[in-house]
Amino acid sequence: MSTLGTVTRRSFLVSAVALAGGVAFGYYRYATPAENPLENDLSPGEATFNPFLKIATDNHITIIAPRAEMGQGSYTTLAALLAEELDVTLDQVTIEHGQASAAYYNAAAMREGAPLPQFDDGIVAESLRGALGVVAKLVSIQFTGGSSSMIDHFDKLRHAGATAREALKAAAAARWNVAADSLETNAGAVTDPASGRSATYGELALEAAPLSAKVEARLKPRSDWTILGRPQPRKDMLAKVTGAPIFGVDVDLPDMLYATVRMNPSPGGRVRSFDGKAARAMPGVKQVIAIDSPYGQGIAVVADNTWRAFKASEATTVEWEKGPIPASTAEMEALHTAALDGTESFSLRTLGDPDLIFADAARENLVEAEYEVPFLSHATMEPMNATALVKDTGVEVWAPNQGPTIIQYAAARITGFAHDKIKVHTTFLGGGFGRRIEPDYADYAIRIAQRMKGRPVKITWTREEDMTHGPYRPMAKSRYKAALDQTGKPKAVTGSVASPSVIASALGRYFPGLPVGGPDNSVLDGAYNQPYAIENYRIDGRKVDLAVPVGFWRSVGYSFNTFMHESFIDEIAHAGGHDPLALRRELLAAHPAALGVIDKVADMSKWSSPLPTGRARGLAFALSFGTWVAEVVEVADRNGSIEVTKVFCAADPGIVLDPLNFKAQMMSGIVYGLSAAISQEITFADGMVQQSNFHDYDALRISQCPAISVELLENSERMGGGGEPGTPPVMPALANAIFALTGKRHRRLPLSHEVRFV
């Protein structure tokens, strides 16, 4: 029987409708390859083999890695996928992000984000994933997110490299009048072992490129990999450590103007009036203008440098209208409570009949708990910025962004230009975490540049502007209930999760007017789709209607649901008298990948060995973005304060393409999650955000950072991502460790509300 339970029929209908729609209205577009965007952007002597590769006659090889590099290492590993099959070293290639193009659409994020358990590979699940793959091609949105970069390109880029390799061999074979399969490739050259002849890829490029659509190519077996599966030096590192101008904030163009914005600090509020007279009189100030966009209303100041724009913005008097949101965090929490008390809900997976079990359960066999988490900011190190140039012939945008085609949509909506007249240059990102999928900073830059008569305008936000306007990771509240059997194991579990809808909020901003409704699996991700074998099980979602803008934050729904769900699994274990690790092993026994990471982290942390008095461990597990992760947090009592001393992490993404980089991503996610669990929150008073910068929204400091150990396994049959899966389990693992140390449960984040940390 499918583990989808009652979602099966609905999923089948969704799948059938999506496929039928593709056949009836978009099959031709789906079946037709996207245009190669490199063909219209070649220098003399360059040839393009596919959207991912250019080779010049001087043997200059350029690989397109069309996902944002924001510190996660995708720039290098994406290039490695193609280089492996092309038989070149990474030292021989130049890597570019490439322009915004439908050729670089993200299929994996939509396909793997299907509203179903990731461990389900039945016919219904696979047909739904297939249907969403069709939809992804039809909408052709290029974006970086969902830990999908490697999953999406694992086949695409290897095939691109292999096809080019075979085309180069075919060109050499024709030139030398020999069989192509008798030739060899290595280090950017084709050789004929029989005659000793050799030609570089550059020497063959112009002859080979037209053959790339005619050759057949086989991918190398893994045993022949020389780059993939091994640590590679990061190709972006030299520029970063030498301070090269590679980020969006570094863009410098001739005749450039500089701008900043002040948007209404009350979400959804409008501008009643503003007075820019004092600002316009300040040195270097060019204009003070109104901004009205799907992202808010406010004012912009244009000047001859950024600092002058900042100071003139402060000097502008603005009368704001309050937005349509509750005045305080307490009022917002009350709306979540009301949603949990209500009857309107959706469920994506139900097993058995939990209500029947609860009706017959004795009170002493019930476990109940409520959990709550706050809004969170992304808090990227590089402030929001973008540079735009609007001319009579088109638009150019330079931006550190995660969604180039989303910026194209925004530019087309604002200026009326067709997409082929809008060029988006994606720079390196000084942090993303989902924040830079939003095109708001580019939207404002384009609107301002329209007013500046063909001069480029770079907009830079203050950090306060970013932190007080979002979008945010949504707040959420949940109620869980379990009935234990005679052995203290869960016979039935139900949960209700109340939270604003990320999908409705974000897509409503990206594509104004697009109707967005129905269930949102991001409300339930990390709860409904975990592989625990509980016979009677149901998790339902309650969408809370709030005008506060919410969006994609590192691990999205998993970031709060894993805290709640894994905290409750821990509570079940203790209520039933079971070791938390042993109970999880039993409930996950059907999944070798889950057992693998749990056993590995148990060994790493010496789980079965008692710790000295004043120290304790906590455990959590999560399957997110296709990667199976178990984490143990160790804490110590330091004179009544808690110190996080160690974190152990075992992860299984199925295939590890670069072990050092993958470990670094897990460590990064752990630190990001610990920061949120310990102290971070966004709160509201008088309809406005109270936090503004790192002084009141701090991240984990080096002195607080625990020793982190990561081990990787490759047991999973499905490839998983690396950017986000480290974040979700560390929050409940910390809370569970504090319970093991103190005997007190903490069901609200951040933990600093009730716990003092070193």
N, C-alpha and C positions, 0 to 999 in steps of 0.2 A: 504493500500500500504506500502511496506517495506520502512523504512527510509534510506535504503541503496541507493535508487535512481539508477543511472546508473551503480553502482558498482555491482549490483545484478548478472548480467549475468557473469561477469568476476569471481566473487567469487564462483558462482556455478561451473564454469569450473575448477577453482583451486581445489575446494573441491572434485569434481568428479575424477580429475586426481590423487589427493593424495590418495583417497580411493581405486581407481583402482590399484594404485601402491602397496598399502598395501596388497590387495588381491592377486595380481599377484606375487609379489616378497617377501613379508615379513609377510604374515599372520601368518605363524607358529611361527615366532619370536615374533610377536605382541601378540599372544594368549598365549604364554608360559611364565609363571611367571619367573622373573629374579632369579638367584641363590641367596640364602641367604648368604651374605658374612660373617656372624657370625659363620657359621657352621665349618669353618676351623680355627677359632681363639678362641676356647673355652678353658677355664682353667678346670682342674679336678673338677668335681662336679657342673659344669655349664650346663644349658640347654638353647637352643634358641627356641623361639616359632615362630618367624618371623624375618625379617631383622631389626626390631626396638626394640627387647626385649630379654634380657638374665636374667635368674633367677638362682642363685646358691643355693645349698642345705643349706647353712648357712643363707638363706633368703636375700642375697645381690641382689638387683634388679637394673639392669642397663637398662636405656632407651637410645636409639640412637636418637639424634636430628640432622639429617644430613644436616643442613644448617649452614652457617657461623655465629658465634656470633661476631658482630662488634659493640656492644653497643645498638643494637635495641631490645634486650630482647627475641629474638627467642629461645635461649637456654632454657629459663624457660617455655615459653608458649607452645612450641612444646612438651616438656615433660608433661606439664599439660594436653594436649589433650589425651595422652595415659593413664596417671595416673588417669584421671577422669573415664575412662571406666574400668580400672583394679582394681579400688577401693583401691588405695594406696594414701598416702599423698606425697607431694613433698619432705618432710623431710626423707622419707623412701627410696628414690631412688638416684642413681648416674647417672649423665648425661654425655654421651660421644658424640662427633661429629660422630664417626664412620669412616670407611675407604672409599676411593673412590670406588664407585660401581654403576653399572647400576640399581641396585635395588632402588637407591635413585634419579632416574632421575626426572627432573622438568617438569611436564606436564603443570602446570597452567601457567607458564610464556609464553610458546609457545601458548597455547590455548587462553589465555586471551589477548595475543599480536596480535591476528588476525587483519588484516587490515580492520577493520570495527568499527562502533560506538559501544561502550560498552553498550549503552542503547538499542541496537537492539537485541531482542530475537526471531525474526522471524525464519521460517524454514531454510532459506538460511544461516542466520547468525549462527544458531546452528549447521548446518551440516558442515560449514566451521570450526567452533571451534572443532567439533568432528574429522574432518579430521586432524587437526593440533595436536590433542591429540594422534592420531595414529602415526603421524610422530615423535612426542616427544618420544614415547615409542621405536620406531625403532632406533632413533639416541642415545637415552639414555644418555643425557648429564646432569650431576649433577652440578648444580650451584645455587648460591644465588643471586637473582636479580629480578627486576620487581615487587617488593612488593608482592611476590607470596608465601612466605614461609607458611603462615597460610592457604591461599586458597588451596595450593597444598596438604597440610597435614591434613586439617580439617576432611576429611573422612578417609584417609589412617591410621592415627595414632589412631583415635578412634576405627576403626575396629580392628586394631592390639591389642589394649587393651581389647576390648570386646571379641575377639576370645580367647585370652589367659585366660581371666576370666572364660569363659565357659569351656575351656579345664581343668582348675584347678578344677572346680566344678565336671566335669565328672570323673576326677581321684579320687577325694574324694568320689564320689558316688560309684565308683567301689570298692574302699577300704572298705567302710562302708556298701555296699549292700543296698543303698537307692536310691531314685530318685534324679537326679541332680537338678531338678527344685524345690526341697524341701530345698535346701541348700542356704546359704547366704554368701556373701563376704564383708569384711570390713577390712581396715587397714592392708592389706597383709595377710589375713587369710581366710580360708573357715570354716564355722561353720554349725553344724546341730542343729537347734533349738529344734528338738524333743528329741535328746539324750544329748545335751550339748557338744558333741564332737567337737574338733577344730584341725585344722592343718594349719601350716604356708604355704605360697606359696613355700618356699624353701623345705619343707618336701615333697611336692607334685610334685615339678618341673620335676624331671626325668621321672615320670610316665605320667605327663600331657602333656609335649612337643609333643610327637608323636600324641596326640589326637587333636592338634590345627587345623589340616587340615580336621578334620572330624566333628567338631561341628558347629552348627549354632548359631549365636550371633545376638542379637538385641541391637541397640544403645539406650542409656538412653534418655528419653524425656528431653528437656531442663529444665523442672520444677524439675528434680531430680539432676541437676548439683550441686556439692558442691565445685568444684574448678574453673571450667570455668565460666566466667562472673563476677568473683570477683578478686580484686587485689591480686597478689601473691608476696611474697618477691623474689627478683631476686636471683637465685641460683649461679650466677657468681659474686655477689657483694663482698662477704667476701674476695675472692682471690684478687679482684682488689684493695680494699681499704687497704689491708695488704701488697700489693706489691709482691704477689706470682709470680713466674716465669712462666706465662701462655701464654705470647705472643710469636710470632715467633722470635722476637729479643732476647728473653731470652733463646732460645735453647742452651744447653750446653752438648756436647757429649765427651766421652773420645777420646784423640788424635786428637782433632779438629783443623783444620786450618781456617783462616779468610781471606776474600777477599772483594774487591770492584771493581767497574767497572768505566771506563770513556768511554762513547759512543759518537759517532760523534754528536756534538751539532747542526748540520744542518740536519734535517730529510731526510732520504734516502741517505745521503752522505756516502762515503766509507773512509777507512784509506789508505792514500798514503804510509805513512811510520811511524815508531815509533822507538825511541831509549830508551831502558829501562836500559842502562848500569848504570846510576847514581842510579836508584831505586834499582837495584839488589845488589848494594854495601851497601845499608842501613841495619842497624841491624834488624834481624828478617824476612827479605824478602826472600821468597822461590822461587817465579817465577813471571815473567811478560810475559803475553801471549796475543795473539790476539783473539778477539771474532768476529765471523761471524755468525749471526743468522737472522731469519726473522724479528727480532725486531731492527736490526741495526748492524753496525760494530763499533768496538772499542777495548779497551785493558782492561785486568784484572790484578790486582796485588794480589798475595797470600802471606800472612805473618803469623806471630805467634800471632798477635792480630789485632783488627780492626783499631786502631789508626795508627799503623805502615803501614797498607795497605793504609789508606787514605793518609798519608804523602808521601809514595812511589809513589802513583798514581799522586800526584801533581808534583813529581820530574821527571816523565816520559814525554819525549818530543814526541809530536804526530803532524804529518802533516795531516790535514783533507782535504778531498775533499768536495766541496760544494754539497749539496743535490739538487734535482730537484724541488725546491719550489720557489715561488716568494720571493724576497728579503725583502719585507716590508709588514706590515699590510695594508697599503694603496693600494698596488698592489693586495692583496688578496680581499680587499673590492671591488676593480674594477672588479674582476672576478665575484663576486656576483651580481654586478650591470649588468654586461653583460649577466648573466644568466637570470635575470629578464627582460632584454630587448629582449632576444631571444625568440624562439618559441618552443624549446624542453621542454616538461613538462609531468607530469603524474598527474592524479587526481583519488582519491579513493572514492569520493562521489560528485555527482552533483544533485541538486534539481531544477526543473523548467528550465527556460531559462533566466539566468541573463543578457546575452548579449542583448536580445530583450528588456528587461526592461531598460537597460542603453541607448539603442538607442533612446528610447522615453522620457527619463528623462530630465527635465529642469536642466540647469547648477546649479541653486541655490538650487536644491534638491540633489546634489551630495556631498558626504563626501569622501575625499581621504587622505591617510597618508602612510608614509614609516617608518619602524622601523629597528633597527639593534642592534645586540648583539655580544659580543666578544667570543673568545676562553676562556675557563676556565679550571683551574687545579683542581684536586680533593683535594689536600693539606691535605692528611691524617696525623694524628699526628705521628703514628708509621712509620718510613721510610720503603721503600721497602726492604724486606729481605727474604732469604730462606736458608735452610741448605740441602745439598744433600750428599748422600753416594752412590757411584757406585762401586759394586763388580762384580766378575765374575758370580755371581748367580742372580743378579738383582739390582734394584735401590730403594732407600728410599729417600723420600723428606719430610721435615718438613717445613711448610709454613703457614703464615696467608693469606689464599686464599679464593676466592669466587667460584672457579671452579676446584674441585679436579680431575674430569675426563679430564678436559682440560689440566691439568698438566700431567696426564697420557699420553695423546696423544703426548704432547711435549717430554716427556721422551722416549716414544717408538720411535719417529721419530729420536731422537738424538742418542740413544744407540742401537736400534734394538731389545730390549727386548719386549716380549709380555706383554700385560697389566697385566696379573696375576703375573708377576714378578716385578711389579712396585707398591710400597706401598706409599701412600700419607697420611701424618699425618697433619690434619688441626688444627692449634693452634687458640687461640683467636686472633682477629684482632684489632689493634689500629686504627680503622677507615677503611672504605672500599669505600663506595659511588659509587661503580662500578669499581673503579680502580683495585681492586684485583681479578676481573674476568680475567684480563690480566695475562698470565703466564710468562711474560718476565723475571721477577726476578728469577723464578724457572728455566727457560730455561738457563739462564747464570750460575746459581749455578750447574746445571747438567753438562754443558759443562766443567766447571772448575774442578768439582769433577772427571770427566773422566781422567783428567791429573794427579791426585794426588794419584794414586796407592792405592785405597781402604781406604783412610782417609776421614772422613766427612769434608765438607767445608761449612762454613757459610758465605754467601755473604750479605753485608749490603751496601745499597746505601747512599750517602750523600743526604740531602734534595735538594740540588742544582741539583744533577743528576736527581732526580725524576721530579722536577718542570720544568726543561729545556728540558725534552724529552717527556712528555705526557705519554699516550694519553690524549687528551683534550676533553672537551665538545666542539662541533663545533661552529664556528661563524655562524651567519645567518643574512639574510636581507629579508625583506618582503615589499610588496605593497598591501594595502587594498583599496577597493572602495565600497561605498554603495550608493544606491538610496533610498531616503526617500519618503514616500507617503504623502498625504495631511495632515495627522495627525502627521507627523514627526517621523513615525516609519519605520524601514527598510523593504523595499519591495524587495530589491535584495542586496546581498553582495558577493563580490569575493575577493580572496586573492591569492597572489603568494608568495611562500616561497623558497628562495635559500639557500642551505646549503650543505656541504659535507655529504656523506652517512655514518652514523655510522655502519650500517650493513655490507656494502661492506668493509669498512676499518678494522673493528674488526675481521670479519670472515676470511678475507684475511690473518690476522696475526695468528689467532688461528689454522687455517687449510690451510696452504700454498698450492696453486694449486687449491683450491676449487673455481669453477666459481660462482661468485656472481653478479647478475644483476637484472634488473627490478625495479619496484617501491619499495621504502623504506618508510614504514609508519612512521618510527621515524622522518623523515623530516617534517611530517605533524601532528604528535600527538599533541593534545592540540588545534588544529584548526579545521580540517575536521570532528572530531568525538565529537563535543560538541552538546548538545541537544537543541539548540535554534531553535524555530519554525520560520524560515525565509523561505518564500515560494520559492524564487529563490536564490540559494546558490551554490557556487563552490569555493573550495580551491585547488590549484595545487602546485606541488612541482617541483623544479628545482635542480637537483643534480649538485653540483660544484666539479669538479675534482681537488683535491689538494692532494699533497703528505704528508701533515701534518697529523700525526696519530690522529684519533679521536675515541672516545669510549663511553661507557656507563657512564654517569654522573648522579647523583641523580635526577631522573625524566626524564632524556634523552630529547626527543623532547618537552615534556610538559614544560620543564624548560624555553625554549625560545618562543615557540608558544603561551603559555598561556599569557606571557607578551604582545605579539603583539596583539593577538586576543582580550583579555580582555581590553587592552588599547583602541582598536578600538571600542568595544562595548560601552565603556564609552564615546568616542568621538561621536558616533552616538546618545547616550542619550542626551548629551549637545547640539549637533547641532539641534536635534529635539525638544528641550525644555522639556525634560522629566527627572524626577528624576532617577539616575542610578539604584537604587534598584528597583523602580517601573517598569521600562522598563524590567529589567531582570525577574522579577516576571511574567510579561505578556508573555514574549518569552519562559519561561520555565513552563508555566501553565500545560502542559500535563504530567509533571514529579513530582509526590508528593515528592520524595526524594530531588529534587532540591529546591522545595518550602520550604520544611522543614528546610534545612540548611540556606536558605536565611532569612526566618522568624526568625529563632533562632538567627542568628548573628545580625539581625536588633534589636532584643530585647536586646541582650547582650551589644551592642554598643550604645543603645539608639539613633538609627539612625534618628528617627523623631524629636529628641530634638536638637535645635540649639546649637552650641558650641560658647564660647566666641570669640571675635575677636583675631586673631592670632593663632587659632587652627582650624583644618579641618580633615575630614575623607575621605577615599577612599575605594571602594569596588571592589572585584573580585570574580569570581566563576570559578570552574573547576571540571570536572569529569575526574579523572585520576586513573588508576590502580583499577578501580571498586569502588572507594570511592568518594562520592559527598562532595565537600568542598566549603564553602563560608567564606571569610575572610575580615575583616575591619581593616584598619590601620589608626591610629590617629597620626597626626603630629602637631608640634607647632613651631612657629617662635621664635627663640631665638636670637634677635639682628641681624637678617639677615641670621642666620644659621638655618638649619632644624634639629629638634630633633624628632626622632621616639619615641613616648611616650607610645602607647598602641597598641596591636594587639589582635583582637577578632577572634576566629576560631570556626566554627561549622562544624562538619564532620559526615558523615553517611556511615559507612562501611558495613551496613546490620547486621552484628553480631559482637559484641565487646567481645573478649575473655578475655581481661585483661584491664579494663578501665584506670587504672593509667599508665600502660605501653603504651597504645595506645595514651593517651594524651601526654606522654613524647616524643613519636615519632613525633607527630604533632608539638610540640614545637621545637624539634630538627630540623625538616624540615624548620620551619619558620625562625629560626636563620640562617640556611644554605642559604636559599633564600635571606634573608636580606643582608647577607655578599656579595653575588654576585651582588645584585641590587645596593648596595651603592658604592662599591669600587673595586671589583675584575675584573681583565682582564689579559689575556695573549696576549702580543704583540710581533711582530717580527721586527728586524732590521738586515740588512746584512745576511738574511737567518737564523737567530738564535733568540731564545726566549730571551727577555730582563729581565723578572722577574726570581728570583732565590730562594727566601726564604720569610719568613713572614714579613720581613722589607719592601718588595715592593709588596707583595701579602697578605695583611692582612685579617684577619677574624674579625667579629664583636666582640668587647671587652665587658666585663661585664658592664663597665660604659656606654656603648652605647645601651645595650640591653633593649628593652621596656618591660613593664609588659605584659605578654601573658596569655590570658584566653582561655580555650578550653572546649567546650561542645560536647558531643557525642549523636547521634541519631541512631536508628535502624529501619528506615523505608524502606530502600532499599531491594529489593527482591534478590539481588545478593551480595555475600560476596566480600568485597574489601580489599585492602592492607593498611598498615600503614606506611611503611618506607619512602615513597616518596610523597604522596599526599599533605602534608603540605607545600612543597616547591613552587610549581608553582604559586598559587594565590597571594602569598605575594608580589611578584615583581610588578605586575600591580596594586595591591591595594595601594602600596606605591606611585607609579608614579601618580595614580589617586588622591591620597590624596594631593600630592604636587600641582597638578593642581587646586584642590578645594581651596587650601590655597593661591596660587600665581596667578592663572589664566594663567599660562604658561604650555604648553604641553612639556613633555620630552619623546622623542621616541627612545632614545639611551641609552643603558647600557654600563658601570655603570653610575649611575646618577651623580656621583662625577665629571664627565666632565663638568657639567653645574650647579650643586647644591653643596653648602657648607653645610656639616653636622656637628653637634655638636660632 
